[in-house]
């Protein structure tokens, strides 16, 4: 098997059009900011708060709270 471009070049014009359509759809679905890195400015924000729960426990509490608010 050759490179992807070689393989596409050997397809029929109809199949090449389908490949182009698929690529366009994938580009539309890609997040606009996919190349940006997270800033993590919140990192260490709770270290002086006296919080004793782990980050996972806090996440579970937040999710439970969101579920209660959504379900009424």
URDA-V257485 format. One record per backbone hydrogen bond with DSSP energy under -0.5 kcal/mol. CO is the residue of the C=O (numbers start at 1). NH is the residue of the N-H. E is the energy in kcal/mol with one decimal. If there is no record, write none. Layout:
co/nh/e
CO/NH/E
CO/NH/E
This chain:
co/nh/e
3/7/-2.5
4/8/-2.5
5/9/-2.3
6/10/-1.2
8/11/-1.7
12/16/-2.5
13/17/-2.0
14/18/-1.6
15/19/-2.2
16/20/-2.4
17/21/-2.2
18/22/-2.5
19/23/-2.5
20/24/-2.2
21/25/-2.3
22/26/-2.4
23/27/-2.3
24/28/-2.0
25/29/-1.7
26/30/-1.1
31/34/-1.4
33/36/-1.8
40/43/-1.4
42/45/-2.5
44/47/-1.4
46/49/-1.7
46/51/-0.6
54/58/-2.2
55/59/-2.3
56/60/-2.4
57/61/-2.1
58/62/-2.4
59/63/-2.7
60/64/-2.5
61/65/-2.2
62/66/-2.5
63/67/-2.6
64/68/-2.1
65/69/-2.0
66/70/-2.3
67/71/-2.4
68/72/-0.8
